[in-house]
């Protein structure tokens, strides 16, 4: 996998978990302390988040960071 493919896979994993909870990107952003536009960029694989951001998103989804990454 290339870096872009990795980011796209991470974005798909975040979107999968968010949709499973039935929450919007805006709600996820609020829970994670991020801007709603940034969540969209993450889900589209257009940003390379820091580990702390991945952890914040995972906590906002009610899962651990490894659980997000397992979808890669």
N, CA, C and O atoms as a CHARMM CRD file, in Angstrom:
* protein
*
  288
    1    1 UNK  N      0.84300  -1.19400   0.00000 PROA 1      0.00000
    2    1 UNK  CA     0.00000   0.00000   0.00000 PROA 1      0.00000
    3    1 UNK  C      0.87800   1.24300   0.00000 PROA 1      0.00000
    4    1 UNK  O      1.91400   1.29100   0.66300 PROA 1      0.00000
    5    2 UNK  N      0.45300   2.22900  -0.74200 PROA 2      0.00000
    6    2 UNK  CA     1.15000   3.51100  -0.70800 PROA 2      0.00000
    7    2 UNK  C      0.57200   4.35200   0.42800 PROA 2      0.00000
    8    2 UNK  O     -0.44200   4.00400   1.03300 PROA 2      0.00000
    9    3 UNK  N      1.24300   5.45900   0.69400 PROA 3      0.00000
   10    3 UNK  CA     0.77000   6.35200   1.75900 PROA 3      0.00000
   11    3 UNK  C     -0.64700   6.83500   1.47100 PROA 3      0.00000
   12    3 UNK  O     -1.47600   6.89900   2.37900 PROA 3      0.00000
   13    4 UNK  N     -0.92900   7.17500   0.21800 PROA 4      0.00000
   14    4 UNK  CA    -2.27300   7.64500  -0.13100 PROA 4      0.00000
   15    4 UNK  C     -3.31700   6.55800   0.06900 PROA 4      0.00000
   16    4 UNK  O     -4.42800   6.84000   0.51900 PROA 4      0.00000
   17    5 UNK  N     -2.97300   5.32700  -0.26100 PROA 5      0.00000
   18    5 UNK  CA    -3.89600   4.21200  -0.04700 PROA 5      0.00000
   19    5 UNK  C     -4.13200   3.97900   1.44000 PROA 5      0.00000
   20    5 UNK  O     -5.24900   3.67100   1.85600 PROA 5      0.00000
   21    6 UNK  N     -3.08100   4.12800   2.23500 PROA 6      0.00000
   22    6 UNK  CA    -3.20700   3.98400   3.68900 PROA 6      0.00000
   23    6 UNK  C     -4.15100   5.03600   4.25800 PROA 6      0.00000
   24    6 UNK  O     -5.00100   4.73000   5.09400 PROA 6      0.00000
   25    7 UNK  N     -3.99900   6.27200   3.80100 PROA 7      0.00000
   26    7 UNK  CA    -4.85500   7.35300   4.29100 PROA 7      0.00000
   27    7 UNK  C     -6.30100   7.14800   3.85700 PROA 7      0.00000
   28    7 UNK  O     -7.22900   7.43100   4.61600 PROA 7      0.00000
   29    8 UNK  N     -6.49100   6.65800   2.64100 PROA 8      0.00000
   30    8 UNK  CA    -7.85100   6.37700   2.16700 PROA 8      0.00000
   31    8 UNK  C     -8.47700   5.26300   2.99200 PROA 8      0.00000
   32    8 UNK  O     -9.66300   5.32500   3.31900 PROA 8      0.00000
   33    9 UNK  N     -7.69000   4.24200   3.33300 PROA 9      0.00000
   34    9 UNK  CA    -8.20300   3.13500   4.14900 PROA 9      0.00000
   35    9 UNK  C     -8.55600   3.61900   5.55100 PROA 9      0.00000
   36    9 UNK  O     -9.57600   3.21500   6.10800 PROA 9      0.00000
   37   10 UNK  N     -7.72500   4.47600   6.11900 PROA 10     0.00000
   38   10 UNK  CA    -8.02300   5.03400   7.43600 PROA 10     0.00000
   39   10 UNK  C     -9.32000   5.83900   7.37300 PROA 10     0.00000
   40   10 UNK  O    -10.16400   5.74000   8.26300 PROA 10     0.00000
   41   11 UNK  N     -9.47000   6.62300   6.33000 PROA 11     0.00000
   42   11 UNK  CA   -10.68700   7.41200   6.16200 PROA 11     0.00000
   43   11 UNK  C    -11.92500   6.54400   6.05400 PROA 11     0.00000
   44   11 UNK  O    -12.96400   6.85700   6.63700 PROA 11     0.00000
   45   12 UNK  N    -11.81400   5.44600   5.30400 PROA 12     0.00000
   46   12 UNK  CA   -12.95500   4.52000   5.19300 PROA 12     0.00000
   47   12 UNK  C    -13.29300   3.91000   6.54800 PROA 12     0.00000
   48   12 UNK  O    -14.46500   3.72400   6.87600 PROA 12     0.00000
   49   13 UNK  N    -12.26500   3.59900   7.33500 PROA 13     0.00000
   50   13 UNK  CA   -12.49700   3.02000   8.66200 PROA 13     0.00000
   51   13 UNK  C    -13.21000   4.02100   9.57100 PROA 13     0.00000
   52   13 UNK  O    -14.15400   3.66500  10.27700 PROA 13     0.00000
   53   14 UNK  N    -12.75500   5.26500   9.54800 PROA 14     0.00000
   54   14 UNK  CA   -13.39100   6.29900  10.37300 PROA 14     0.00000
   55   14 UNK  C    -14.84300   6.46600   9.95000 PROA 14     0.00000
   56   14 UNK  O    -15.73600   6.52000  10.79600 PROA 14     0.00000
   57   15 UNK  N    -15.08300   6.54900   8.64300 PROA 15     0.00000
   58   15 UNK  CA   -16.45400   6.71000   8.13500 PROA 15     0.00000
   59   15 UNK  C    -17.33000   5.51800   8.53000 PROA 15     0.00000
   60   15 UNK  O    -18.48100   5.69500   8.93100 PROA 15     0.00000
   61   16 UNK  N    -16.78500   4.31200   8.41600 PROA 16     0.00000
   62   16 UNK  CA   -17.53400   3.10800   8.78600 PROA 16     0.00000
   63   16 UNK  C    -18.00100   3.18100  10.24000 PROA 16     0.00000
   64   16 UNK  O    -19.17500   2.95700  10.53400 PROA 16     0.00000
   65   17 UNK  N    -17.08400   3.49200  11.13600 PROA 17     0.00000
   66   17 UNK  CA   -17.42100   3.54700  12.56100 PROA 17     0.00000
   67   17 UNK  C    -18.39200   4.69300  12.85900 PROA 17     0.00000
   68   17 UNK  O    -19.30600   4.54100  13.67000 PROA 17     0.00000
   69   18 UNK  N    -18.19100   5.83600  12.20300 PROA 18     0.00000
   70   18 UNK  CA   -19.08700   6.97900  12.41700 PROA 18     0.00000
   71   18 UNK  C    -20.50000   6.63500  11.96900 PROA 18     0.00000
   72   18 UNK  O    -21.46500   6.89700  12.68700 PROA 18     0.00000
   73   19 UNK  N    -20.62000   6.05000  10.78900 PROA 19     0.00000
   74   19 UNK  CA   -21.95100   5.69800  10.27800 PROA 19     0.00000
   75   19 UNK  C    -22.60200   4.61400  11.12300 PROA 19     0.00000
   76   19 UNK  O    -23.82200   4.60900  11.29000 PROA 19     0.00000
   77   20 UNK  N    -21.80200   3.69400  11.65900 PROA 20     0.00000
   78   20 UNK  CA   -22.35100   2.64900  12.52700 PROA 20     0.00000
   79   20 UNK  C    -22.97500   3.26600  13.78000 PROA 20     0.00000
   80   20 UNK  O    -23.93800   2.73000  14.32900 PROA 20     0.00000
   81   21 UNK  N    -22.42400   4.39100  14.22400 PROA 21     0.00000
   82   21 UNK  CA   -22.98800   5.10200  15.37500 PROA 21     0.00000
   83   21 UNK  C    -24.17800   5.97700  14.97100 PROA 21     0.00000
   84   21 UNK  O    -24.95300   6.41000  15.82300 PROA 21     0.00000
   85   22 UNK  N    -24.31500   6.23000  13.68400 PROA 22     0.00000
   86   22 UNK  CA   -25.40700   7.07100  13.21000 PROA 22     0.00000
   87   22 UNK  C    -25.20800   8.53900  13.51800 PROA 22     0.00000
   88   22 UNK  O    -26.17600   9.26400  13.74600 PROA 22     0.00000
   89   23 UNK  N    -23.95000   8.99000  13.52700 PROA 23     0.00000
   90   23 UNK  CA   -23.67100  10.39700  13.81200 PROA 23     0.00000
   91   23 UNK  C    -23.09700  11.07700  12.57000 PROA 23     0.00000
   92   23 UNK  O    -22.54100  10.42700  11.68400 PROA 23     0.00000
   93   24 UNK  N    -23.24500  12.38100  12.53000 PROA 24     0.00000
   94   24 UNK  CA   -22.75000  13.17600  11.41400 PROA 24     0.00000
   95   24 UNK  C    -21.26300  13.46700  11.58900 PROA 24     0.00000
   96   24 UNK  O    -20.69100  13.24900  12.65700 PROA 24     0.00000
   97   25 UNK  N    -20.65600  13.96000  10.52400 PROA 25     0.00000
   98   25 UNK  CA   -19.26800  14.39900  10.61900 PROA 25     0.00000
   99   25 UNK  C    -19.15100  15.52900  11.63300 PROA 25     0.00000
  100   25 UNK  O    -18.17300  15.61200  12.37600 PROA 25     0.00000
  101   26 UNK  N    -20.14400  16.38300  11.65500 PROA 26     0.00000
  102   26 UNK  CA   -20.13100  17.50100  12.60300 PROA 26     0.00000
  103   26 UNK  C    -20.16300  17.00000  14.04700 PROA 26     0.00000
  104   26 UNK  O    -19.43400  17.51300  14.89600 PROA 26     0.00000
  105   27 UNK  N    -20.99200  16.01100  14.32700 PROA 27     0.00000
  106   27 UNK  CA   -21.07000  15.44600  15.67300 PROA 27     0.00000
  107   27 UNK  C    -19.74000  14.78700  16.04900 PROA 27     0.00000
  108   27 UNK  O    -19.24900  14.96600  17.16400 PROA 27     0.00000
  109   28 UNK  N    -19.16700  14.03500  15.12900 PROA 28     0.00000
  110   28 UNK  CA   -17.86600  13.41200  15.39800 PROA 28     0.00000
  111   28 UNK  C    -16.81900  14.47200  15.67500 PROA 28     0.00000
  112   28 UNK  O    -16.02200  14.33800  16.60400 PROA 28     0.00000
  113   29 UNK  N    -16.81700  15.51900  14.87500 PROA 29     0.00000
  114   29 UNK  CA   -15.85500  16.60400  15.07800 PROA 29     0.00000
  115   29 UNK  C    -16.01900  17.23300  16.45500 PROA 29     0.00000
  116   29 UNK  O    -15.03200  17.47700  17.14800 PROA 29     0.00000
  117   30 UNK  N    -17.26200  17.49600  16.85500 PROA 30     0.00000
  118   30 UNK  CA   -17.51200  18.07200  18.17800 PROA 30     0.00000
  119   30 UNK  C    -16.99100  17.15600  19.27700 PROA 30     0.00000
  120   30 UNK  O    -16.34400  17.61300  20.21900 PROA 30     0.00000
  121   31 UNK  N    -17.27200  15.87300  19.15500 PROA 31     0.00000
  122   31 UNK  CA   -16.82400  14.91200  20.17400 PROA 31     0.00000
  123   31 UNK  C    -15.30800  14.80700  20.25100 PROA 31     0.00000
  124   31 UNK  O    -14.74300  14.60000  21.32500 PROA 31     0.00000
  125   32 UNK  N    -14.64700  14.95500  19.08500 PROA 32     0.00000
  126   32 UNK  CA   -13.19000  14.79400  19.03300 PROA 32     0.00000
  127   32 UNK  C    -12.43300  16.10800  19.21400 PROA 32     0.00000
  128   32 UNK  O    -11.20600  16.11100  19.31100 PROA 32     0.00000
  129   33 UNK  N    -13.16100  17.22000  19.25900 PROA 33     0.00000
  130   33 UNK  CA   -12.50500  18.51800  19.39900 PROA 33     0.00000
  131   33 UNK  C    -11.81000  18.96000  18.11900 PROA 33     0.00000
  132   33 UNK  O    -10.76500  19.61100  18.15600 PROA 33     0.00000
  133   34 UNK  N    -12.40800  18.59400  16.98100 PROA 34     0.00000
  134   34 UNK  CA   -11.84800  18.93500  15.67700 PROA 34     0.00000
  135   34 UNK  C    -12.83700  19.78900  14.90100 PROA 34     0.00000
  136   34 UNK  O    -14.00600  19.89100  15.27500 PROA 34     0.00000
  137   35 UNK  N    -12.37000  20.40000  13.82800 PROA 35     0.00000
  138   35 UNK  CA   -13.26900  21.14700  12.94500 PROA 35     0.00000
  139   35 UNK  C    -13.98600  20.15300  12.04200 PROA 35     0.00000
  140   35 UNK  O    -13.39200  19.16200  11.61800 PROA 35     0.00000
  141   36 UNK  N    -15.23800  20.40500  11.74700 PROA 36     0.00000
  142   36 UNK  CA   -16.02300  19.46300  10.94000 PROA 36     0.00000
  143   36 UNK  C    -15.43100  19.27000   9.55500 PROA 36     0.00000
  144   36 UNK  O    -15.51000  18.17400   8.99900 PROA 36     0.00000
  145   37 UNK  N    -14.83700  20.31400   8.98700 PROA 37     0.00000
  146   37 UNK  CA   -14.21200  20.16700   7.66900 PROA 37     0.00000
  147   37 UNK  C    -13.02300  19.20800   7.72600 PROA 37     0.00000
  148   37 UNK  O    -12.76500  18.47600   6.77100 PROA 37     0.00000
  149   38 UNK  N    -12.30400  19.21500   8.84300 PROA 38     0.00000
  150   38 UNK  CA   -11.14200  18.33800   8.99100 PROA 38     0.00000
  151   38 UNK  C    -11.57500  16.87500   9.01200 PROA 38     0.00000
  152   38 UNK  O    -10.89400  16.02100   8.44400 PROA 38     0.00000
  153   39 UNK  N    -12.68800  16.58100   9.65500 PROA 39     0.00000
  154   39 UNK  CA   -13.19900  15.20800   9.67600 PROA 39     0.00000
  155   39 UNK  C    -13.50100  14.74800   8.25600 PROA 39     0.00000
  156   39 UNK  O    -13.19700  13.61000   7.89800 PROA 39     0.00000
  157   40 UNK  N    -14.08800  15.60700   7.45100 PROA 40     0.00000
  158   40 UNK  CA   -14.35400  15.27300   6.05100 PROA 40     0.00000
  159   40 UNK  C    -13.06700  14.99700   5.28700 PROA 40     0.00000
  160   40 UNK  O    -13.00100  14.06500   4.48700 PROA 40     0.00000
  161   41 UNK  N    -12.06000  15.79900   5.53200 PROA 41     0.00000
  162   41 UNK  CA   -10.76200  15.58800   4.88400 PROA 41     0.00000
  163   41 UNK  C    -10.15600  14.25400   5.30800 PROA 41     0.00000
  164   41 UNK  O     -9.57100  13.54500   4.48900 PROA 41     0.00000
  165   42 UNK  N    -10.29600  13.91500   6.58700 PROA 42     0.00000
  166   42 UNK  CA    -9.78800  12.62500   7.07000 PROA 42     0.00000
  167   42 UNK  C    -10.51500  11.47500   6.38900 PROA 42     0.00000
  168   42 UNK  O     -9.88700  10.52400   5.92200 PROA 42     0.00000
  169   43 UNK  N    -11.83100  11.56300   6.33300 PROA 43     0.00000
  170   43 UNK  CA   -12.62100  10.48200   5.74600 PROA 43     0.00000
  171   43 UNK  C    -12.34100  10.29800   4.25800 PROA 43     0.00000
  172   43 UNK  O    -12.49000   9.19700   3.73000 PROA 43     0.00000
  173   44 UNK  N    -11.94300  11.35600   3.59200 PROA 44     0.00000
  174   44 UNK  CA   -11.60800  11.25700   2.16500 PROA 44     0.00000
  175   44 UNK  C    -10.13200  10.91300   1.95000 PROA 44     0.00000
  176   44 UNK  O     -9.68700  10.79800   0.80800 PROA 44     0.00000
  177   45 UNK  N     -9.38100  10.75000   3.01900 PROA 45     0.00000
  178   45 UNK  CA    -7.96500  10.40100   2.90300 PROA 45     0.00000
  179   45 UNK  C     -7.10300  11.54200   2.41400 PROA 45     0.00000
  180   45 UNK  O     -6.03500  11.31800   1.84400 PROA 45     0.00000
  181   46 UNK  N     -7.55900  12.76600   2.63300 PROA 46     0.00000
  182   46 UNK  CA    -6.84100  13.94500   2.15100 PROA 46     0.00000
  183   46 UNK  C     -5.93100  14.57100   3.19400 PROA 46     0.00000
  184   46 UNK  O     -5.21600  15.52600   2.89200 PROA 46     0.00000
  185   47 UNK  N     -5.94200  14.05700   4.40100 PROA 47     0.00000
  186   47 UNK  CA    -5.06300  14.55200   5.46100 PROA 47     0.00000
  187   47 UNK  C     -4.41000  13.37000   6.15900 PROA 47     0.00000
  188   47 UNK  O     -4.99200  12.29100   6.26600 PROA 47     0.00000
  189   48 UNK  N     -3.19900  13.59200   6.62800 PROA 48     0.00000
  190   48 UNK  CA    -2.44700  12.58800   7.36100 PROA 48     0.00000
  191   48 UNK  C     -2.47200  12.99300   8.83700 PROA 48     0.00000
  192   48 UNK  O     -1.66900  13.82500   9.25900 PROA 48     0.00000
  193   49 UNK  N     -3.38000  12.41900   9.62200 PROA 49     0.00000
  194   49 UNK  CA    -3.53800  12.86200  11.01400 PROA 49     0.00000
  195   49 UNK  C     -2.38100  12.38600  11.88800 PROA 49     0.00000
  196   49 UNK  O     -1.73600  11.37600  11.60600 PROA 49     0.00000
  197   50 UNK  N     -2.14100  13.13600  12.94400 PROA 50     0.00000
  198   50 UNK  CA    -1.16800  12.70400  13.94700 PROA 50     0.00000
  199   50 UNK  C     -1.76800  11.55800  14.75800 PROA 50     0.00000
  200   50 UNK  O     -2.97500  11.31500  14.72200 PROA 50     0.00000
  201   51 UNK  N     -0.91500  10.87300  15.47900 PROA 51     0.00000
  202   51 UNK  CA    -1.40600   9.77800  16.32700 PROA 51     0.00000
  203   51 UNK  C     -2.39100  10.31200  17.36800 PROA 51     0.00000
  204   51 UNK  O     -3.38700   9.65700  17.67500 PROA 51     0.00000
  205   52 UNK  N     -2.11600  11.49300  17.90700 PROA 52     0.00000
  206   52 UNK  CA    -3.02600  12.04800  18.91400 PROA 52     0.00000
  207   52 UNK  C     -4.39100  12.35200  18.30100 PROA 52     0.00000
  208   52 UNK  O     -5.41100  12.22400  18.97900 PROA 52     0.00000
  209   53 UNK  N     -4.42600  12.74900  17.03700 PROA 53     0.00000
  210   53 UNK  CA    -5.70400  12.97400  16.36600 PROA 53     0.00000
  211   53 UNK  C     -6.44000  11.66200  16.14800 PROA 53     0.00000
  212   53 UNK  O     -7.65200  11.59300  16.35100 PROA 53     0.00000
  213   54 UNK  N     -5.72400  10.62100  15.73800 PROA 54     0.00000
  214   54 UNK  CA    -6.34400   9.29800  15.57600 PROA 54     0.00000
  215   54 UNK  C     -6.93600   8.85200  16.91000 PROA 54     0.00000
  216   54 UNK  O     -8.04500   8.32100  16.95300 PROA 54     0.00000
  217   55 UNK  N     -6.20100   9.06800  17.99100 PROA 55     0.00000
  218   55 UNK  CA    -6.69600   8.69100  19.32400 PROA 55     0.00000
  219   55 UNK  C     -7.93200   9.49400  19.69700 PROA 55     0.00000
  220   55 UNK  O     -8.87600   8.94100  20.26300 PROA 55     0.00000
  221   56 UNK  N     -7.94600  10.78800  19.39200 PROA 56     0.00000
  222   56 UNK  CA    -9.10600  11.62500  19.70300 PROA 56     0.00000
  223   56 UNK  C    -10.33300  11.17500  18.91600 PROA 56     0.00000
  224   56 UNK  O    -11.44000  11.12700  19.45300 PROA 56     0.00000
  225   57 UNK  N    -10.13200  10.84800  17.65000 PROA 57     0.00000
  226   57 UNK  CA   -11.23900  10.37200  16.82400 PROA 57     0.00000
  227   57 UNK  C    -11.74300   9.03000  17.35100 PROA 57     0.00000
  228   57 UNK  O    -12.95000   8.80900  17.44800 PROA 57     0.00000
  229   58 UNK  N    -10.82900   8.15300  17.68500 PROA 58     0.00000
  230   58 UNK  CA   -11.22300   6.83800  18.20800 PROA 58     0.00000
  231   58 UNK  C    -12.03200   6.98600  19.49700 PROA 58     0.00000
  232   58 UNK  O    -13.07200   6.34800  19.65300 PROA 58     0.00000
  233   59 UNK  N    -11.56100   7.82000  20.41300 PROA 59     0.00000
  234   59 UNK  CA   -12.29700   8.04400  21.66800 PROA 59     0.00000
  235   59 UNK  C    -13.69300   8.60000  21.36800 PROA 59     0.00000
  236   59 UNK  O    -14.67800   8.20100  21.99000 PROA 59     0.00000
  237   60 UNK  N    -13.76100   9.51900  20.41500 PROA 60     0.00000
  238   60 UNK  CA   -15.05500  10.10500  20.04600 PROA 60     0.00000
  239   60 UNK  C    -15.99100   9.05700  19.46000 PROA 60     0.00000
  240   60 UNK  O    -17.21100   9.18900  19.54900 PROA 60     0.00000
  241   61 UNK  N    -15.42400   8.02000  18.86400 PROA 61     0.00000
  242   61 UNK  CA   -16.21600   6.92300  18.30400 PROA 61     0.00000
  243   61 UNK  C    -16.49400   5.83200  19.34200 PROA 61     0.00000
  244   61 UNK  O    -17.23500   4.88500  19.07600 PROA 61     0.00000
  245   62 UNK  N    -15.89600   5.97400  20.51900 PROA 62     0.00000
  246   62 UNK  CA   -16.10000   4.98600  21.58400 PROA 62     0.00000
  247   62 UNK  C    -15.29800   3.71800  21.40100 PROA 62     0.00000
  248   62 UNK  O    -15.66500   2.66400  21.92100 PROA 62     0.00000
  249   63 UNK  N    -14.19200   3.81400  20.65600 PROA 63     0.00000
  250   63 UNK  CA   -13.31900   2.66200  20.42300 PROA 63     0.00000
  251   63 UNK  C    -11.87400   3.06600  20.67700 PROA 63     0.00000
  252   63 UNK  O    -11.58200   4.23600  20.92600 PROA 63     0.00000
  253   64 UNK  N    -10.98200   2.10000  20.61400 PROA 64     0.00000
  254   64 UNK  CA    -9.56300   2.39000  20.79200 PROA 64     0.00000
  255   64 UNK  C     -8.91900   2.67900  19.42900 PROA 64     0.00000
  256   64 UNK  O     -9.46600   2.32500  18.38500 PROA 64     0.00000
  257   65 UNK  N     -7.76200   3.32000  19.45700 PROA 65     0.00000
  258   65 UNK  CA    -7.04000   3.61000  18.21700 PROA 65     0.00000
  259   65 UNK  C     -6.74400   2.31900  17.43500 PROA 65     0.00000
  260   65 UNK  O     -6.91800   2.30000  16.21700 PROA 65     0.00000
  261   66 UNK  N     -6.30400   1.24900  18.09500 PROA 66     0.00000
  262   66 UNK  CA    -6.07500   0.00700  17.33200 PROA 66     0.00000
  263   66 UNK  C     -7.32800  -0.52300  16.64200 PROA 66     0.00000
  264   66 UNK  O     -7.23600  -1.14500  15.58300 PROA 66     0.00000
  265   67 UNK  N     -8.49900  -0.28300  17.23300 PROA 67     0.00000
  266   67 UNK  CA    -9.73900  -0.73300  16.59200 PROA 67     0.00000
  267   67 UNK  C    -10.01500   0.03100  15.30300 PROA 67     0.00000
  268   67 UNK  O    -10.58000  -0.52800  14.36300 PROA 67     0.00000
  269   68 UNK  N     -9.62200   1.30000  15.24800 PROA 68     0.00000
  270   68 UNK  CA    -9.75500   2.05000  13.99800 PROA 68     0.00000
  271   68 UNK  C     -8.78900   1.49600  12.98100 PROA 68     0.00000
  272   68 UNK  O     -9.14300   1.31000  11.81700 PROA 68     0.00000
  273   69 UNK  N     -7.57100   1.23300  13.41100 PROA 69     0.00000
  274   69 UNK  CA    -6.52400   0.79600  12.48200 PROA 69     0.00000
  275   69 UNK  C     -6.72000  -0.62800  11.99900 PROA 69     0.00000
  276   69 UNK  O     -6.18400  -0.99400  10.95300 PROA 69     0.00000
  277   70 UNK  N     -7.47000  -1.44100  12.72500 PROA 70     0.00000
  278   70 UNK  CA    -7.67200  -2.82100  12.31300 PROA 70     0.00000
  279   70 UNK  C     -8.41700  -2.89800  10.98300 PROA 70     0.00000
  280   70 UNK  O     -8.32400  -3.90600  10.28200 PROA 70     0.00000
  281   71 UNK  N     -9.15300  -1.84800  10.62900 PROA 71     0.00000
  282   71 UNK  CA    -9.88900  -1.82400   9.36800 PROA 71     0.00000
  283   71 UNK  C     -8.98700  -1.55800   8.17700 PROA 71     0.00000
  284   71 UNK  O     -9.41800  -1.67800   7.03100 PROA 71     0.00000
  285   72 UNK  N     -7.72100  -1.19100   8.44300 PROA 72     0.00000
  286   72 UNK  CA    -6.80700  -0.93500   7.33400 PROA 72     0.00000
  287   72 UNK  C     -6.45300  -2.24100   6.70500 PROA 72     0.00000
  288   72 UNK  O     -5.68800  -2.27500   5.74200 PROA 72     0.00000
